[in-house]
Amino acid sequence: MSRPPLKKHLLVPLLFAVVFWLALYVIRGLTPALPDNPTDQQKMSQAAGWIAETVASVALWMSLALVTVRVLNALVFFVFRKRKGYEAPSLMRDIFSLVLYMTAFAVILKFH
């Protein structure tokens, strides 16, 4: 079974990364700084802004992780194909991708 070109695999996650980056930029611009003696509503507004910023940041990093894993997958198995002279088994490609996805997502969620 033929695999689709790498450009098709990268376009959607890159577009999502741009959208999440813009959302993060807007959220950071809209979240007000707390005054010296904040009210409860100002504290809640600050907390909501912080949560929205965290969600947008995690989504941005996950989109970039998708792009990175797909590029690494293409690069590693391109080298495999050139050295061995045949295409890698689909199961090997899938396990390689799964391990990278799980590692990337665990690292991203650990640091957020």
Disulfide bonds with the S-S distance in Angstrom:
none
